[in-house]
Amino acid sequence: MENGPISVSVANSMIEEYLRYMKAQGIDMDKQTLSISFTRDKLMDWLTRNMEGADELRICLGAYGKDESNAGRITVILWPYKDGEPFTQPISDGKDAPPPPPPPGDPYNQGGLNP
């Protein structure tokens, strides 16, 4: 079901299917990222600050660069979007000329890789 909860059994089946597929491609899954974890408090704080005004949260796949300690490992980037574009934090009206538009809100990453 899109945009809704799924049962634990469906979630487990989807994970098992992913592992079967990757192994069939000849990939050693013992050397691959199987999940990314974030601590509740830090993630909730970031979501509270960055999702107000956004209408979508995209979970993008990425990989660490060759010069990083986790080189080649897959990760996820949480990126707020509004109307199909990276979300820009709202600005408040000032008395003088308006300030330049703010940059898009920062995406979220640096989750713990498992295993």
C-alpha positions in Angstrom: 0.0 0.0 0.0 1.4 3.4 -1.0 1.8 5.9 1.8 0.6 3.6 4.5 1.6 1.0 7.0 2.4 -2.6 6.0 2.4 -5.7 8.1 5.6 -7.1 9.6 5.2 -10.2 7.5 5.0 -8.1 4.3 8.1 -6.1 5.4 10.0 -9.3 6.1 9.0 -10.8 2.8 10.2 -7.7 0.9 13.6 -7.8 2.7 14.0 -11.5 1.9 13.1 -10.9 -1.7 15.7 -8.1 -1.9 18.3 -10.4 -0.5 17.4 -13.3 -2.9 17.5 -10.9 -5.8 20.9 -9.5 -4.9 22.4 -12.9 -4.2 21.1 -14.0 -7.7 23.1 -11.1 -9.2 26.2 -12.6 -7.6 26.5 -9.9 -4.9 28.0 -11.0 -1.5 25.4 -9.6 0.9 27.6 -10.1 3.9 29.6 -7.1 2.7 26.7 -4.9 1.8 24.6 -2.3 3.8 21.4 -4.0 4.8 19.8 -1.1 6.7 20.5 2.4 7.9 19.5 3.4 11.5 18.9 6.8 13.0 18.5 7.6 16.7 14.9 8.6 17.5 15.6 11.9 19.3 18.0 13.4 16.7 15.8 12.3 13.8 12.6 13.6 15.3 14.3 16.9 16.1 15.5 17.2 12.5 12.0 16.2 11.1 10.3 18.8 13.4 12.7 21.6 12.2 12.7 20.6 8.5 9.4 19.2 7.6 7.2 22.1 8.6 5.9 23.5 5.3 7.2 20.5 3.3 4.7 18.2 1.6 6.9 15.2 0.8 9.9 13.4 2.3 12.1 11.7 -0.3 14.4 8.9 0.8 17.2 9.0 -1.7 19.9 6.3 -2.2 23.5 7.3 -2.3 27.0 5.9 -1.7 29.9 7.2 0.3 32.8 8.6 -1.7 36.1 6.9 -2.3 37.9 9.0 0.3 35.5 8.4 3.1 35.8 5.7 5.8 32.6 4.0 4.5 33.7 4.2 0.8 31.3 2.5 -1.6 28.7 1.7 1.1 25.1 2.6 0.3 23.3 5.1 2.5 20.1 7.0 2.4 19.5 10.8 2.3 16.3 12.1 3.8 15.3 15.2 1.7 12.2 17.4 2.3 10.4 18.5 -0.8 7.6 21.0 -1.4 5.6 21.0 -4.7 8.1 18.6 -6.3 11.2 20.7 -5.5 13.7 20.6 -2.7 12.1 22.4 0.2 13.2 26.0 1.0 12.9 27.1 4.6 10.3 29.9 5.0 11.6 33.4 5.7 9.9 36.1 7.7 9.0 39.5 6.3 11.4 42.3 7.3 10.9 46.1 7.3 13.6 46.8 4.6 14.2 45.1 1.3 13.5 41.4 1.5 16.5 39.2 2.1 17.7 36.8 -0.6 15.8 33.5 -0.7 17.1 31.0 1.8 18.9 27.9 0.5 17.0 24.6 0.5 16.8 22.9 3.9 19.7 20.6 4.5 19.1 16.9 3.8 19.7 14.4 6.6 22.2 11.5 6.6 24.9 10.0 8.6 22.8 7.1 9.9 24.4 4.0 11.3 25.2 1.3 8.7 24.1 -2.2 9.4 26.1 -4.5 9.4 
